[in-house]
Amino acid sequence: MAVMLRNAADGEAQALLPSIATLQRYVRGYEAGEHHPGDLYASLYCRVFGLDHAVLFGTCQLEPPPSQPTEHDAANLTAWLTTTNVSEDGLVHLAEAAASLADHHTQHPPAELLTEVMALHGRTQRLLRSGRQRLRQTRELLSIDASLLAHACLLLGDVEQDTSAVAFGKASDLCTREAEASPARTLSALAKTARWTGRFAESADFAAHGFVCSAPPSTRILLAYQEANAAALMGNAERARQAVNRATALAATAPEHPGSSAWSCPVPRQAVYAISVAYRTGDPDAALRAVEMADAASAPQPPSSARTTWAQIRIGAGIAHVMKGSLDAAASEVAPVFTLAPEFRISTVTRYLTQLDRRLHERRFRRSAEAAHLRESIRDFNAAAFPPLPQEHP
């Protein structure tokens, strides 16, 4: 047992431990009921047996303060301050795993990726709840979990679980505040969720606040476009144009970021937002210019990591052509989208198609066989989208 206790200690804690022989005497004394483990040894026992303090030792009772301060008192305080249930390597691993999941945001079906994000969130929560860490480590764990909760918020929105998405966004915001971390990613997730739930003014304000926070340039570009999109939705064309100008100015000087990250905004994704702002402000020609910008920056056959972005661009082009009265061009743009696999028919894609369907329902197209056929294809596509998650998803 003495060897197991020593092996359970990290570098700082090991420096406080005596020799193996002394540890063996300590263990024998504890097993004989001669004393109760202090904070350091109690934490090591918990690590060895994989149980929390309450299970192994019952409710913690503080010893009365000594009448005279001793060296043992200071050593016991030092041991308590340095006791932790997570190593530095463990923190690095969790942070890298969370970042890797965010970087694969568009490469896997959202329901599949959500399972992985929630598993890592569970591991992080167990560390936070099952023991204690140094204050700095607790803040790092909260910061990691804030990112995971924000990512889960995005994914829940993608699978049309808006109520859960709102709850996860609020939890991410609380973790961010407790960790004193940058709120940019959380605010981006909140902005998206607010937009999809019809709270356009809140969405624009979340994004604007995130833009002024310290964040990587690609995330700031994303936030500026999110503000523009929400502003356009609430009918504030001037605010939308100003936000687009901020985004394009920053994009002109910012280094390109990997396009599959949940928090990046490469050229094709910028085009999606520019298209949305353009047609919502009644400018189909600007929308088609944004389509050309995206096509110039993309391969003829987009990689699998960009399939949903590509679908949104094609739908946006279709909407712009419908606005100009060209159903043939709209049908040509949208036709390839109908081959998208069901697991990638995320809410952003299906809701975009619903917007196209509304425009095809306008009076001027009611006798058009082509419009009717396109609307039928949209209904079939959306009906075959991914199965919804249970509402009680954790």
C-alpha positions as CSV (number, residue, x, y, z in Angstrom):
1,M,0.0,0.0,0.0
2,A,2.9,2.4,0.8
3,V,4.2,2.0,-2.8
4,M,0.7,2.5,-4.2
5,L,0.3,5.7,-2.2
6,R,3.6,7.1,-3.4
7,N,2.8,6.2,-7.0
8,A,-0.5,8.0,-6.8
9,A,1.2,11.3,-5.9
10,D,2.2,13.8,-8.5
11,G,5.6,15.5,-8.6
12,E,4.9,18.2,-6.0
13,A,3.1,15.8,-3.6
14,Q,5.8,13.2,-3.9
15,A,8.3,15.8,-2.7
16,L,6.3,16.1,0.6
17,L,6.2,12.3,1.3
18,P,8.7,10.5,3.5
19,S,10.5,7.3,2.7
20,I,8.8,4.1,1.8
21,A,9.7,2.6,5.3
22,T,8.1,5.6,7.0
23,L,5.0,5.3,4.8
24,Q,4.7,1.7,5.7
25,R,4.7,2.6,9.4
26,Y,2.1,5.2,8.7
27,V,-0.2,2.8,6.9
28,R,0.1,0.2,9.7
29,G,-0.7,2.9,12.3
30,Y,-3.8,4.0,10.3
31,E,-5.0,0.4,9.8
32,A,-4.6,-0.2,13.5
33,G,-6.8,2.8,14.3
34,E,-4.0,4.9,15.8
35,H,-4.6,8.0,13.7
36,H,-6.7,9.4,10.9
37,P,-5.2,10.3,7.5
38,G,-4.5,14.0,6.9
39,D,-5.6,15.8,3.7
40,L,-2.6,14.6,1.6
41,Y,-2.8,11.0,2.6
42,A,-6.6,10.9,2.4
43,S,-6.4,12.3,-1.2
44,L,-3.8,9.6,-2.1
45,Y,-6.0,6.8,-0.7
46,C,-8.9,8.2,-2.8
47,R,-6.8,8.0,-5.9
48,V,-5.6,4.4,-5.2
49,F,-9.1,3.1,-4.6
50,G,-10.9,5.3,-7.1
51,L,-13.4,6.5,-4.5
52,D,-14.3,9.9,-3.1
53,H,-13.5,11.2,0.4
54,A,-17.0,10.8,1.7
55,V,-17.1,7.1,0.7
56,L,-13.7,6.2,2.2
57,F,-13.7,8.4,5.3
58,G,-17.2,9.7,5.9
59,T,-17.9,13.4,6.6
60,C,-14.8,15.5,7.1
61,Q,-14.5,16.9,10.6
62,L,-12.0,19.6,11.1
63,E,-9.6,19.3,14.0
64,P,-9.7,22.0,16.7
65,P,-7.0,24.7,16.1
66,P,-3.8,23.9,18.1
67,S,-2.9,26.0,21.1
68,Q,0.6,26.5,19.8
69,P,1.6,26.6,16.1
70,T,3.9,23.9,15.0
71,E,5.8,22.8,11.9
72,H,3.3,20.1,11.4
73,D,0.5,22.7,11.0
74,A,2.3,24.5,8.2
75,A,3.2,21.2,6.5
76,N,-0.5,20.0,6.7
77,L,-1.7,23.3,5.1
78,T,0.9,23.0,2.4
79,A,-0.2,19.5,1.7
80,W,-3.8,20.6,1.5
81,L,-3.0,23.4,-0.9
82,T,-1.0,21.2,-3.2
83,T,-3.4,18.2,-3.1
84,T,-5.1,17.6,-6.5
85,N,-6.9,14.9,-8.4
86,V,-5.6,15.9,-11.8
87,S,-2.1,16.2,-13.1
88,E,-0.7,18.9,-15.4
89,D,-0.5,16.3,-18.2
90,G,-4.1,15.4,-17.6
91,L,-5.2,19.0,-18.0
92,V,-3.2,19.3,-21.3
93,H,-4.8,16.1,-22.5
94,L,-8.3,17.3,-21.8
95,A,-7.7,20.7,-23.4
96,E,-6.2,19.1,-26.5
97,A,-9.1,16.6,-26.8
98,A,-11.6,19.4,-26.5
99,A,-9.8,21.4,-29.2
100,S,-9.6,18.3,-31.5
101,L,-13.4,17.8,-31.3
102,A,-13.9,21.4,-32.2
103,D,-11.5,21.1,-35.1
104,H,-13.6,18.2,-36.4
105,H,-16.9,20.0,-36.1
106,T,-17.8,19.7,-39.8
107,Q,-16.2,16.4,-40.5
108,H,-18.6,14.1,-38.6
109,P,-22.4,14.0,-38.3
110,P,-23.5,16.3,-35.4
111,A,-25.3,13.6,-33.5
112,E,-22.2,11.4,-33.6
113,L,-19.9,14.2,-32.6
114,L,-22.3,15.3,-29.8
115,T,-21.8,11.9,-28.2
116,E,-18.0,12.4,-28.0
117,V,-18.3,16.0,-26.7
118,M,-20.7,14.8,-24.0
119,A,-18.3,12.0,-23.0
120,L,-15.4,14.4,-22.6
121,H,-17.7,16.8,-20.7
122,G,-18.6,14.0,-18.3
123,R,-14.9,13.2,-17.7
124,T,-14.2,16.9,-16.9
125,Q,-17.2,17.1,-14.6
126,R,-16.1,14.0,-12.7
127,L,-12.8,15.6,-12.0
128,L,-14.4,18.8,-10.8
129,R,-16.9,17.0,-8.6
130,S,-15.1,14.0,-7.2
131,G,-12.1,15.7,-5.6
132,R,-10.3,18.9,-5.3
133,Q,-7.6,20.7,-7.4
134,R,-5.4,23.7,-7.0
135,L,-7.4,26.8,-7.8
136,R,-5.6,27.4,-11.0
137,Q,-6.4,23.8,-12.1
138,T,-10.0,24.3,-11.2
139,R,-10.2,27.4,-13.4
140,E,-8.5,25.5,-16.2
141,L,-11.0,22.6,-15.9
142,L,-13.9,25.1,-15.9
143,S,-12.5,26.8,-19.0
144,I,-12.2,23.4,-20.8
145,D,-15.7,22.5,-19.8
146,A,-17.0,26.0,-21.0
147,S,-15.6,25.2,-24.5
148,L,-17.2,21.7,-24.4
149,L,-20.5,23.1,-23.3
150,A,-20.4,25.8,-26.0
151,H,-19.6,23.2,-28.6
152,A,-22.5,21.0,-27.4
153,C,-24.7,24.1,-27.7
154,L,-23.9,24.4,-31.4
155,L,-24.4,20.7,-32.0
156,L,-27.7,20.6,-30.2
157,G,-28.9,23.4,-32.4
158,D,-27.7,21.4,-35.5
159,V,-30.0,18.6,-34.5
160,E,-32.9,20.9,-33.7
161,Q,-32.8,20.6,-29.9
162,D,-33.1,24.3,-29.3
163,T,-34.3,24.1,-25.7
164,S,-31.3,22.0,-24.7
165,A,-29.0,24.2,-26.7
166,V,-30.1,27.3,-24.8
167,A,-29.5,25.5,-21.5
168,F,-26.0,24.4,-22.5
169,G,-25.2,27.9,-23.7
170,K,-26.1,29.3,-20.3
171,A,-24.1,26.6,-18.5
172,S,-21.1,27.5,-20.8
173,D,-21.5,31.2,-19.9
174,L,-21.5,30.4,-16.1
175,C,-18.3,28.2,-16.5
176,T,-16.6,30.9,-18.5
177,R,-17.3,33.5,-15.8
178,E,-16.1,31.3,-13.0
179,A,-13.0,30.4,-15.0
180,E,-12.4,34.1,-15.9
181,A,-11.8,32.9,-19.4
182,S,-12.5,34.5,-22.8
183,P,-16.2,34.4,-23.5
184,A,-15.9,34.7,-27.3
185,R,-16.7,31.0,-28.1
186,T,-19.6,30.9,-25.6
187,L,-21.0,34.2,-27.1
188,S,-20.7,32.7,-30.6
189,A,-22.7,29.7,-29.5
190,L,-25.3,31.9,-27.7
191,A,-25.6,34.1,-30.8
192,K,-26.3,31.1,-33.0
193,T,-28.9,29.7,-30.6
194,A,-30.6,33.0,-30.1
195,R,-30.8,33.5,-33.9
196,W,-32.5,30.1,-34.5
197,T,-35.0,30.7,-31.6
198,G,-36.0,34.1,-33.1
199,R,-34.3,36.3,-30.6
200,F,-32.5,38.4,-33.2
201,A,-31.6,41.4,-31.1
202,E,-30.1,39.2,-28.4
203,S,-28.2,37.3,-31.1
204,A,-26.7,40.5,-32.6
205,D,-25.7,41.8,-29.1
206,F,-24.1,38.4,-28.1
207,A,-22.0,38.5,-31.3
208,A,-21.1,42.2,-30.9
209,H,-19.9,41.6,-27.4
210,G,-17.9,38.5,-28.5
211,F,-16.3,40.5,-31.2
212,V,-14.7,43.1,-28.8
213,C,-13.4,40.3,-26.5
214,S,-9.9,39.0,-27.0
215,A,-10.2,36.1,-29.4
216,P,-8.4,34.6,-32.5
217,P,-9.0,36.6,-35.7
218,S,-11.0,33.8,-37.3
219,T,-13.4,33.7,-34.4
220,R,-13.8,37.5,-34.5
221,I,-14.6,37.3,-38.2
222,L,-17.3,34.7,-37.4
223,L,-18.8,36.9,-34.6
224,A,-18.9,39.9,-36.9
225,Y,-20.8,37.9,-39.5
226,Q,-23.1,36.5,-36.9
227,E,-24.0,40.1,-35.8
228,A,-24.6,41.0,-39.4
229,N,-26.9,38.1,-40.0
230,A,-28.9,38.7,-36.9
231,A,-29.1,42.5,-37.6
232,A,-30.4,41.7,-41.1
233,L,-33.0,39.4,-39.7
234,M,-34.4,42.1,-37.4
235,G,-34.5,44.5,-40.3
236,N,-31.5,46.7,-39.3
237,A,-29.8,46.9,-42.7
238,E,-27.3,49.6,-41.6
239,R,-26.1,47.6,-38.6
240,A,-25.8,44.5,-40.8
241,R,-23.7,46.4,-43.4
242,Q,-21.4,47.8,-40.7
243,A,-20.8,44.4,-39.2
244,V,-20.1,42.9,-42.7
245,N,-17.6,45.7,-43.2
246,R,-15.8,44.8,-40.0
247,A,-15.7,41.2,-40.9
248,T,-14.3,41.8,-44.4
249,A,-11.7,44.3,-43.1
250,L,-10.5,41.7,-40.6
251,A,-10.6,38.9,-43.1
252,A,-8.4,40.8,-45.5
253,T,-5.5,40.8,-43.0
254,A,-6.1,37.7,-40.9
255,P,-4.3,34.4,-41.5
256,E,-6.4,31.5,-42.9
257,H,-7.7,29.2,-40.1
258,P,-8.5,25.4,-40.7
259,G,-11.9,25.4,-42.2
260,S,-13.5,22.6,-40.2
261,S,-13.3,24.1,-36.8
262,A,-16.4,25.1,-35.0
263,W,-14.9,28.5,-34.2
264,S,-13.3,29.3,-37.6
265,C,-14.7,31.3,-40.5
266,P,-12.9,30.5,-43.8
267,V,-13.9,32.1,-47.1
268,P,-16.7,29.6,-47.9
269,R,-18.3,30.1,-44.5
270,Q,-17.9,33.9,-44.8
271,A,-19.7,33.6,-48.1
272,V,-22.6,31.8,-46.4
273,Y,-23.1,34.7,-44.0
274,A,-22.6,37.3,-46.8
275,I,-25.3,35.5,-48.9
276,S,-27.7,35.4,-46.0
277,V,-27.2,39.1,-45.2
278,A,-27.6,40.1,-48.9
279,Y,-30.8,38.3,-49.7
280,R,-32.3,39.4,-46.3
281,T,-31.6,43.0,-47.2
282,G,-33.1,42.5,-50.7
283,D,-29.9,42.4,-52.7
284,P,-29.8,39.1,-54.7
285,D,-26.9,40.4,-56.9
286,A,-24.7,40.8,-53.8
287,A,-25.7,37.3,-52.8
288,L,-24.5,35.9,-56.1
289,R,-21.2,37.8,-55.9
290,A,-20.7,36.1,-52.5
291,V,-21.4,32.7,-54.2
292,E,-18.8,33.5,-56.8
293,M,-16.3,34.3,-54.0
294,A,-17.0,31.0,-52.4
295,D,-16.7,29.0,-55.6
296,A,-13.4,30.7,-56.4
297,A,-12.0,29.7,-53.1
298,S,-13.2,26.1,-53.2
299,A,-12.4,23.0,-55.2
300,P,-15.0,21.8,-57.8
301,Q,-15.8,18.9,-55.5
302,P,-15.7,20.2,-51.9
303,P,-14.0,18.0,-49.3
304,S,-16.2,16.0,-46.9
305,S,-15.4,18.5,-44.1
306,A,-17.1,21.3,-46.1
307,R,-20.2,19.4,-47.3
308,T,-22.7,21.4,-45.1
309,T,-21.1,24.7,-45.9
310,W,-21.2,23.8,-49.6
311,A,-24.9,22.9,-49.3
312,Q,-25.7,26.3,-47.7
313,I,-23.9,28.1,-50.5
314,R,-25.9,26.3,-53.2
315,I,-29.2,26.9,-51.4
316,G,-28.3,30.6,-51.0
317,A,-27.5,30.8,-54.7
318,G,-30.9,29.2,-55.3
319,I,-32.7,31.8,-53.2
320,A,-30.9,34.6,-55.0
321,H,-32.0,33.2,-58.4
322,V,-35.6,32.8,-57.2
323,M,-35.5,36.4,-56.0
324,K,-34.5,37.4,-59.6
325,G,-37.3,35.1,-61.0
326,S,-35.0,32.5,-62.6
327,L,-36.3,29.1,-61.5
328,D,-34.1,27.2,-63.9
329,A,-31.0,28.6,-62.4
330,A,-32.3,28.0,-58.9
331,A,-33.1,24.4,-59.6
332,S,-29.7,23.8,-61.1
333,E,-28.0,25.3,-58.1
334,V,-30.0,23.3,-55.5
335,A,-30.2,19.9,-57.3
336,P,-26.8,18.6,-56.0
337,V,-27.8,19.4,-52.4
338,F,-30.5,16.7,-52.5
339,T,-27.8,14.0,-52.6
340,L,-26.5,15.0,-49.1
341,A,-26.6,12.1,-46.7
342,P,-29.3,12.2,-44.1
343,E,-26.9,12.4,-41.1
344,F,-25.5,15.7,-42.6
345,R,-28.9,17.3,-43.1
346,I,-28.4,19.6,-40.1
347,S,-30.9,22.2,-39.1
348,T,-28.9,25.0,-40.8
349,V,-29.4,23.2,-44.1
350,T,-33.0,22.1,-43.7
351,R,-34.1,25.6,-42.4
352,Y,-32.3,27.2,-45.4
353,L,-34.3,25.0,-47.7
354,T,-37.5,25.9,-45.8
355,Q,-36.7,29.6,-46.5
356,L,-36.3,28.7,-50.2
357,D,-39.6,26.8,-50.1
358,R,-41.4,29.9,-48.7
359,R,-40.1,32.0,-51.6
360,L,-41.3,29.3,-54.1
361,H,-44.8,29.6,-52.5
362,E,-45.1,33.3,-53.6
363,R,-48.1,34.1,-55.8
364,R,-46.0,34.6,-58.9
365,F,-44.8,30.9,-58.8
366,R,-48.1,29.2,-57.9
367,R,-48.8,28.0,-61.4
368,S,-45.2,26.9,-62.1
369,A,-44.7,23.2,-62.4
370,E,-41.0,23.7,-61.9
371,A,-41.6,25.5,-58.6
372,A,-44.0,22.7,-57.5
373,H,-41.4,20.0,-58.3
374,L,-38.7,21.9,-56.4
375,R,-40.9,22.3,-53.4
376,E,-41.7,18.6,-53.4
377,S,-38.0,17.8,-53.5
378,I,-37.4,20.1,-50.6
379,R,-40.1,18.4,-48.5
380,D,-38.7,14.9,-49.3
381,F,-35.2,16.0,-48.4
382,N,-36.2,17.5,-45.1
383,A,-38.4,14.6,-44.2
384,A,-35.5,12.2,-44.6
385,A,-33.1,14.2,-42.4
386,F,-31.4,12.8,-39.4
387,P,-33.7,11.3,-36.7
388,P,-34.2,13.8,-33.8
389,L,-32.5,13.2,-30.5
390,P,-34.7,12.5,-27.4
391,Q,-35.7,15.7,-25.7
392,E,-34.3,14.6,-22.4
393,H,-30.8,14.4,-23.8
394,P,-28.3,15.0,-20.9
